[in-house]
Amino acid sequence: MNITKENIDALNSIVKIDITAEDYQNKVEKELNDYRKKANIPGFRKGHVPMSLVKKQYGKSIMIDEVNKLLQEALNNFLIEEKLDVLGNPLPKAKENFSWDTDTFTFEFELGLAPEFDVNLKPKKAITAYKIIADDKMIDEQIVNIREQYGKLITQEAIVENSNITGSFVNEEKEINKKSTFKLEKVKGKPNHKKFIGKKVGDTIELKSKNLFTDDHMLMNILGISHDDAHDFNEILKFTIEEITETELAEVNKELFDKIFGIDLIKDETEFRARLKEDAEKQFASQADQQLLNAVTESLIENTKFDLPAEFLQKWLAVSGDKPMTPDQAIEEYNRSEKGLRYQLIEGKISKDHDIKVSYDDLKTFSKGFIKTQMAQYGNSNPEEKELEEIANRVLSNEEEAKRLSDQLMNEKLLTFFKENIKLKTKEVTYEGFIKEVYK
């Protein structure tokens, strides 16, 4: 067997593999002997079929199988030995007048090679790292929501502006009959409000579904319809009132603090507000981190220039999926995935150059922390190490779950690296300001 590589350019190569009868003949003979022992052919005892007949019936197919096995093994070993960083998979190159009716064969494979490049970690324009602050306005709103959540429901005789309303929405044509509860303040527009004010239990109101609530998505939950249907839904609804209540807000006192955070952990309203602020900003931090990772990704792609073997990758995409693609479809798919491929290569380069990796021990420790957080949400804040170990082993035995956690941990390691090495500028904003700036 002889293997050679011809470089077309820096990103494309052809690997040529010559195979002779000496390379595969012994394996073919062995397979034929095994077939002879097992073959059931009418007129012959098992194991006594003439070899000439076995060769006639099975020789060519066995030879083709063995050559293909040898070919795949040789190609894989060559790529490893030559340390070739290929993109996609090698593509067999069609050869005119190829025939299996011979003893020697020549195969050619196209390779798309990963480019060599350096990563620019110091772009001219600094990347914004947001620090999201929970301001007094947000804390005030959160306290109102908490007081309402822990408040008491008091029955009302008639609907007023602060009422909670429970009743059934009906539209027979669309087969809607859904009992729901909502606040009158969520109903949109004065004309709609007037239809509710003063109504009592048992009264029926006719309503137009279009623009009925301040948030169009509420219609989805209120009527039990799909997201798409909710946007296009424009029907007359009959709403029959079944219950009217108002919420008496809970007092901001030690009883409320103990219910939310545990006995004697919060002493007064100052500590209460501080704890709410701390918890909110912890949640915001993960959102800010994700935004930073996205921004760094975009910056790295924009500022790290290299070419790709685009034509090869388009040909590979055309044949690599479950369904073959046309050339035009493959080009479209390449254009959609090019950015992601570029970042994969950049991330791989950074990880290799700076020894950023996820070991199994790292992954197990990370998994235990993740499991411990989940268990705390269900009241078990101090699980035993043995229990954590058993659950972590079970979780990591699931290949998909292990991959998901590994990717998550790798993102955390990369984020830490970026915070220490990328040119950043920190900007403090409220959550509302963050949403406006980032999502516009």
GULOLO-315693 format. One record per residue (C-alpha): residue number from 1; residue in one letter; x, y, z. Coordinates in pm, whole numbers, plus 50000, padded with zeros to 5 digits. Each point is the difference from the previous one (the first is absolute). Layout:
! residues N
NODE|seq|type|c1|c2|c3
NODE|NUM|A|X|Y|Z
...
***
This chain:
! residues 440
NODE|seq|type|c1|c2|c3
NODE|1|M|50000|50000|50000
NODE|2|N|50120|50348|49919
NODE|3|I|49853|50329|50132
NODE|4|T|50095|50344|49872
NODE|5|K|49865|50351|50054
NODE|6|E|49991|50276|49741
NODE|7|N|49945|50355|50125
NODE|8|I|49768|50194|49770
NODE|9|D|50033|50313|50215
NODE|10|A|50024|50085|50371
NODE|11|L|49644|49881|50064
NODE|12|N|49950|49713|49755
NODE|13|S|50183|49673|49944
NODE|14|I|49956|49671|49816
NODE|15|V|50095|49673|50170
NODE|16|K|50075|49714|49761
NODE|17|I|49995|49638|50123
NODE|18|D|50130|49713|49783
NODE|19|I|49891|49652|50109
NODE|20|T|50135|49676|49853
NODE|21|A|49884|49639|50032
NODE|22|E|50273|49936|50259
NODE|23|D|49834|50249|50233
NODE|24|Y|49665|49823|50019
NODE|25|Q|50036|49645|49863
NODE|26|N|50069|49824|50332
NODE|27|K|49695|50160|50162
NODE|28|V|49782|49907|49704
NODE|29|E|50122|49637|50016
NODE|30|K|49925|49988|50372
NODE|31|E|49647|50133|49946
NODE|32|L|49941|49752|49718
NODE|33|N|50109|49711|50222
NODE|34|D|49761|50119|50272
NODE|35|Y|49719|50021|49743
NODE|36|R|50081|49649|49880
NODE|37|K|49966|49859|50354
NODE|38|K|49664|50170|50056
NODE|39|A|49844|49996|49651
NODE|40|N|49677|49805|49946
NODE|41|I|49988|49920|49627
NODE|42|P|49759|49735|49867
NODE|43|G|50179|49682|49891
NODE|44|F|50297|50044|50233
NODE|45|R|50063|49909|50362
NODE|46|K|50069|50295|50229
NODE|47|G|50372|50072|49995
NODE|48|H|50062|49799|49684
NODE|49|V|49902|50254|49736
NODE|50|P|50272|50024|49732
NODE|51|M|50211|50314|50042
NODE|52|S|49957|50076|49630
NODE|53|L|49623|50027|50050
NODE|54|V|50041|50218|50311
NODE|55|K|50232|50232|49811
NODE|56|K|49760|50019|49709
NODE|57|Q|49708|50096|50221
NODE|58|Y|50166|50213|50267
NODE|59|G|50355|50080|49890
NODE|60|K|49939|50338|49839
NODE|61|S|49773|50140|50274
NODE|62|I|50243|49886|50272
NODE|63|M|50291|50154|49812
NODE|64|I|49814|50332|49969
NODE|65|D|49914|49998|50372
NODE|66|E|50360|49929|50101
NODE|67|V|50142|50266|49768
NODE|68|N|49757|50258|50140
NODE|69|K|50092|49906|50360
NODE|70|L|50369|50022|49914
NODE|71|L|49946|50330|49822
NODE|72|Q|49816|50161|50294
NODE|73|E|50256|49879|50252
NODE|74|A|50291|50120|49787
NODE|75|L|49844|50343|49947
NODE|76|N|49921|50048|50370
NODE|77|N|50351|49895|50105
NODE|78|F|50155|50230|49741
NODE|79|L|49805|50301|50127
NODE|80|I|50109|49925|50357
NODE|81|E|50365|49933|49914
NODE|82|E|50028|50311|49784
NODE|83|K|49812|50205|50265
NODE|84|L|49769|50143|49738
NODE|85|D|49732|50229|50140
NODE|86|V|49718|49934|49757
NODE|87|L|49659|50168|49979
NODE|88|G|49699|49779|49940
NODE|89|N|50099|49656|49868
NODE|90|P|50214|49891|49706
NODE|91|L|49797|49982|49679
NODE|92|P|50066|49716|49755
NODE|93|K|50089|50136|49659
NODE|94|A|49814|49845|49709
NODE|95|K|50226|49815|49758
NODE|96|E|49912|49927|49640
NODE|97|N|50011|49637|49883
NODE|98|F|50042|49867|50354
NODE|99|S|49946|49623|50015
NODE|100|W|50007|49735|50272
NODE|101|D|50099|49742|49735
NODE|102|T|50371|50039|50068
NODE|103|D|50257|49926|50271
NODE|104|T|50129|50352|50067
NODE|105|F|49803|50312|50083
NODE|106|T|50066|50372|50031
NODE|107|F|49777|50222|50214
NODE|108|E|50011|50376|50045
NODE|109|F|49847|50212|50275
NODE|110|E|49953|50374|50019
NODE|111|L|50093|50163|50331
NODE|112|G|49893|50339|50133
NODE|113|L|50266|50121|50243
NODE|114|A|49956|50228|50300
NODE|115|P|50175|50334|49947
NODE|116|E|50291|50124|50208
NODE|117|F|49935|50333|50171
NODE|118|D|50064|50207|50311
NODE|119|V|49722|50126|50227
NODE|120|N|49986|50371|50072
NODE|121|L|49906|50030|50369
NODE|122|K|50056|50377|50008
NODE|123|P|49761|50160|49750
NODE|124|K|50017|50379|49966
NODE|125|K|49643|50039|50121
NODE|126|A|49948|49885|50359
NODE|127|I|49707|49766|50062
NODE|128|T|49734|50115|50245
NODE|129|A|49960|49783|50310
NODE|130|Y|49672|50093|50166
NODE|131|K|49948|50007|50374
NODE|132|I|49625|49998|50055
NODE|133|I|49881|50185|50310
NODE|134|A|49670|49945|50176
NODE|135|D|49890|50359|50064
NODE|136|D|49749|50124|50260
NODE|137|K|49718|50003|49745
NODE|138|M|50050|49632|49926
NODE|139|I|50026|49907|50368
NODE|140|D|49679|50195|50072
NODE|141|E|49819|49811|49722
NODE|142|Q|50134|49669|50126
NODE|143|I|49881|50074|50354
NODE|144|V|49651|50079|49871
NODE|145|N|49997|49669|49811
NODE|146|I|50115|49813|50312
NODE|147|R|49740|50171|50219
NODE|148|E|49735|49904|49746
NODE|149|Q|50126|49641|49977
NODE|150|Y|49982|49958|50379
NODE|151|G|49689|50215|50042
NODE|152|K|49642|49899|50076
NODE|153|L|49716|49973|49748
NODE|154|I|49683|50180|50107
NODE|155|T|49672|49941|49819
NODE|156|Q|49839|50303|49829
NODE|157|E|49638|50045|49902
NODE|158|A|50072|50191|49680
NODE|159|I|50299|50065|49775
NODE|160|V|50212|50309|50069
NODE|161|E|50333|50115|49857
NODE|162|N|50213|49782|50232
NODE|163|S|49796|49681|49960
NODE|164|N|50122|49650|49926
NODE|165|I|49744|49840|49770
NODE|166|T|49936|49628|49949
NODE|167|G|49761|49874|49736
NODE|168|S|49953|49799|49679
NODE|169|F|50069|50119|49646
NODE|170|V|49778|49833|49738
NODE|171|N|49997|49998|49620
NODE|172|E|49804|49701|49871
NODE|173|E|50114|50033|49638
NODE|174|K|50368|49976|50101
NODE|175|E|49918|49741|50270
NODE|176|I|50135|50223|50277
NODE|177|N|49875|49953|50355
NODE|178|K|50278|50101|50238
NODE|179|K|49990|50106|50364
NODE|180|S|50268|50261|50081
NODE|181|T|50095|50259|50260
NODE|182|F|50144|50343|49921
NODE|183|K|50029|50349|50144
NODE|184|L|49780|50275|49858
NODE|185|E|50310|50216|49966
NODE|186|K|50124|49754|49733
NODE|187|V|49694|50070|49784
NODE|188|K|50086|50252|49727
NODE|189|G|49812|50327|49939
NODE|190|K|49731|50200|50181
NODE|191|P|49711|49863|49784
NODE|192|N|50084|49647|50114
NODE|193|H|50042|50111|50362
NODE|194|K|49652|50156|49995
NODE|195|K|49852|49666|49898
NODE|196|F|50139|49844|50319
NODE|197|I|49955|50274|50261
NODE|198|G|49699|49935|50224
NODE|199|K|49929|49650|49863
NODE|200|K|49925|49719|50249
NODE|201|V|50035|49624|50024
NODE|202|G|49773|49835|49741
NODE|203|D|50009|50293|49756
NODE|204|T|50109|49932|49641
NODE|205|I|50204|50250|49796
NODE|206|E|50054|49997|49623
NODE|207|L|50359|50083|49904
NODE|208|K|50215|50026|49687
NODE|209|S|50315|49789|50031
NODE|210|K|50212|50240|49793
NODE|211|N|50201|50232|50228
NODE|212|L|49814|49872|50304
NODE|213|F|50308|49989|50227
NODE|214|T|50298|50228|50047
NODE|215|D|50227|49712|49892
NODE|216|D|49879|49807|49693
NODE|217|H|50174|49687|50129
NODE|218|M|49758|49989|50295
NODE|219|L|49729|49888|49759
NODE|220|M|50195|49680|49942
NODE|221|N|49976|49896|50368
NODE|222|I|49658|50153|50070
NODE|223|L|49831|49812|49713
NODE|224|G|50231|49697|49986
NODE|225|I|50099|50053|49636
NODE|226|S|50334|49979|49819
NODE|227|H|50246|50286|49963
NODE|228|D|49934|50031|49626
NODE|229|D|49622|49986|50044
NODE|230|A|50013|50266|50272
NODE|231|H|50159|50254|49765
NODE|232|D|49734|49954|49732
NODE|233|F|49702|49937|50228
NODE|234|N|49720|50251|49944
NODE|235|E|49669|49863|50129
NODE|236|I|49708|50097|50221
NODE|237|L|50023|49846|50347
NODE|238|K|49735|49959|50268
NODE|239|F|50143|50029|50351
NODE|240|T|49795|49885|50299
NODE|241|I|50121|50128|50339
NODE|242|E|50042|49730|50266
NODE|243|E|50205|50169|50272
NODE|244|I|50111|50354|50088
NODE|245|T|50273|50065|50256
NODE|246|E|50251|50263|50103
NODE|247|T|50344|49934|50144
NODE|248|E|50076|50141|50343
NODE|249|L|50377|50049|49987
NODE|250|A|50210|49826|50264
NODE|251|E|50170|50221|50257
NODE|252|V|50372|50057|49958
NODE|253|N|50108|49854|50333
NODE|254|K|50195|49718|50162
NODE|255|E|49725|49748|49926
NODE|256|L|50039|50068|49627
NODE|257|F|50382|49990|50022
NODE|258|D|49990|49662|50177
NODE|259|K|49762|49852|49741
NODE|260|I|50226|50097|49711
NODE|261|F|50354|49953|50134
NODE|262|G|49967|49786|50313
NODE|263|I|49968|50067|50372
NODE|264|D|50202|50293|50137
NODE|265|L|50219|50041|49686
NODE|266|I|49866|50348|49918
NODE|267|K|49947|50245|50288
NODE|268|D|49849|50312|49842
NODE|269|E|49893|50165|49675
NODE|270|T|50350|50133|49930
NODE|271|E|50141|49648|50004
NODE|272|F|49699|49879|49802
NODE|273|R|50062|50249|49720
NODE|274|A|50374|49925|50003
NODE|275|R|49933|49625|49964
NODE|276|L|49755|50053|49715
NODE|277|K|50256|50220|49826
NODE|278|E|50277|49741|50049
NODE|279|D|49787|49711|49870
NODE|280|A|49877|50198|49699
NODE|281|E|50352|50105|49903
NODE|282|K|50124|49640|50025
NODE|283|Q|49735|49902|49748
NODE|284|F|50089|50295|49779
NODE|285|A|50369|49902|50008
NODE|286|S|49937|49678|49804
NODE|287|Q|49803|50194|49739
NODE|288|A|50277|50259|49973
NODE|289|D|50259|49721|49969
NODE|290|Q|49807|49840|49714
NODE|291|Q|49978|50335|49824
NODE|292|L|50375|50050|50049
NODE|293|L|50075|49657|49857
NODE|294|N|49785|50083|49697
NODE|295|A|50174|50336|49954
NODE|296|V|50347|49844|50029
NODE|297|T|49903|49731|49750
NODE|298|E|49889|50263|49748
NODE|299|S|50316|50204|50056
NODE|300|L|50230|49700|49959
NODE|301|I|49830|49897|49677
NODE|302|E|50019|50356|49866
NODE|303|N|50364|50058|50099
NODE|304|T|50152|49657|49924
NODE|305|K|50049|49973|49627
NODE|306|F|50063|49672|49815
NODE|307|D|49879|49819|49690
NODE|308|L|49802|49677|49995
NODE|309|P|49985|49725|49735
NODE|310|A|49651|50120|49909
NODE|311|E|49957|49798|49681
NODE|312|F|50103|49677|50173
NODE|313|L|49772|50064|50298
NODE|314|Q|49706|50067|49770
NODE|315|K|50060|49669|49822
NODE|316|W|50031|49824|50336
NODE|317|L|49676|50154|50131
NODE|318|A|49821|49884|49686
NODE|319|V|50067|49631|50080
NODE|320|S|50052|49986|50378
NODE|321|G|49643|50038|50126
NODE|322|D|49710|49756|50015
NODE|323|K|49871|50142|49673
NODE|324|P|50225|50102|49708
NODE|325|M|49997|50371|49911
NODE|326|T|50011|50173|49669
NODE|327|P|50303|50225|49942
NODE|328|D|49786|50308|50063
NODE|329|Q|49864|49854|50325
NODE|330|A|50353|49914|50112
NODE|331|I|50114|50358|49934
NODE|332|E|49709|50134|50206
NODE|333|E|50077|49761|50284
NODE|334|Y|50369|50096|49992
NODE|335|N|49912|50370|50017
NODE|336|R|49778|49931|50303
NODE|337|S|50263|49796|50183
NODE|338|E|50320|50182|49902
NODE|339|K|49998|50233|50301
NODE|340|G|49956|49709|50240
NODE|341|L|50283|49807|49835
NODE|342|R|50231|50301|50022
NODE|343|Y|49932|50034|50372
NODE|344|Q|50056|49626|50055
NODE|345|L|50344|50034|49843
NODE|346|I|50077|50317|50200
NODE|347|E|49885|49839|50326
NODE|348|G|50208|49691|49923
NODE|349|K|50307|50214|49933
NODE|350|I|49955|50197|50325
NODE|351|S|49943|49681|50200
NODE|352|K|50312|49836|49855
NODE|353|D|50228|50303|50031
NODE|354|H|49895|50074|50359
NODE|355|D|49940|49643|50121
NODE|356|I|49632|50053|50074
NODE|357|K|49837|49660|50032
NODE|358|V|49741|49804|50196
NODE|359|S|50132|49697|50186
NODE|360|Y|49773|49727|50135
NODE|361|D|50073|50113|50355
NODE|362|D|49906|50357|49905
NODE|363|L|49679|49874|49845
NODE|364|K|49907|49789|50303
NODE|365|T|50062|50289|50241
NODE|366|F|49795|50231|49779
NODE|367|S|49720|49742|49978
NODE|368|K|49989|49965|50379
NODE|369|G|49966|50376|50038
NODE|370|F|49721|50006|49743
NODE|371|I|49820|49711|50174
NODE|372|K|50045|50160|50342
NODE|373|T|49840|50324|49876
NODE|374|Q|49703|49808|49861
NODE|375|M|49957|49803|50323
NODE|376|A|50005|50324|50203
NODE|377|Q|49703|50124|49799
NODE|378|Y|49803|49704|50136
NODE|379|G|50103|50055|50361
NODE|380|N|50310|49778|50023
NODE|381|S|50273|50259|50051
NODE|382|N|50260|49766|50151
NODE|383|P|50007|49663|49817
NODE|384|E|50258|49736|50095
NODE|385|E|50308|49964|49782
NODE|386|K|49919|49634|49930
NODE|387|E|49658|50097|49864
NODE|388|L|50149|50273|49780
NODE|389|E|50261|49755|49870
NODE|390|E|49738|49742|49905
NODE|391|I|49776|50253|49825
NODE|392|A|50295|50156|49815
NODE|393|N|50116|49659|49875
NODE|394|R|49649|49923|49880
NODE|395|V|49966|50337|49824
NODE|396|L|50340|49973|49830
NODE|397|S|49923|49649|49876
NODE|398|N|49745|50167|49770
NODE|399|E|50203|50107|49697
NODE|400|E|49773|50289|49902
NODE|401|E|49983|50137|50355
NODE|402|A|50376|49968|50043
NODE|403|K|50053|50189|49672
NODE|404|R|49760|50275|50107
NODE|405|L|50174|50047|50337
NODE|406|S|50344|49983|49839
NODE|407|D|49907|50274|49752
NODE|408|Q|49859|50211|50283
NODE|409|L|50318|49961|50207
NODE|410|M|50218|50077|49697
NODE|411|N|49802|50320|49944
NODE|412|E|50062|50098|50363
NODE|413|K|50374|49937|49964
NODE|414|L|50013|50200|49677
NODE|415|L|49799|50282|50158
NODE|416|T|50248|50017|50288
NODE|417|F|50286|50009|49748
NODE|418|F|49834|50276|49799
NODE|419|K|49938|50213|50308
NODE|420|E|50370|49978|50083
NODE|421|N|50142|50042|49650
NODE|422|I|49757|50186|49772
NODE|423|K|49988|50380|49990
NODE|424|L|49680|50083|50190
NODE|425|K|49822|50309|50129
NODE|426|T|49757|49959|50289
NODE|427|K|49669|50181|49989
NODE|428|E|49746|50012|50283
NODE|429|V|49637|50002|49887
NODE|430|T|49658|49922|50140
NODE|431|Y|49829|49688|49869
NODE|432|E|49769|50219|49792
NODE|433|G|50302|50181|49857
NODE|434|F|50172|49669|49924
NODE|435|I|49698|49875|49803
NODE|436|K|49980|50324|49802
NODE|437|E|50370|50002|49913
NODE|438|V|50049|49634|49924
NODE|439|Y|49672|49900|49840
NODE|440|K|49886|50341|49869
***
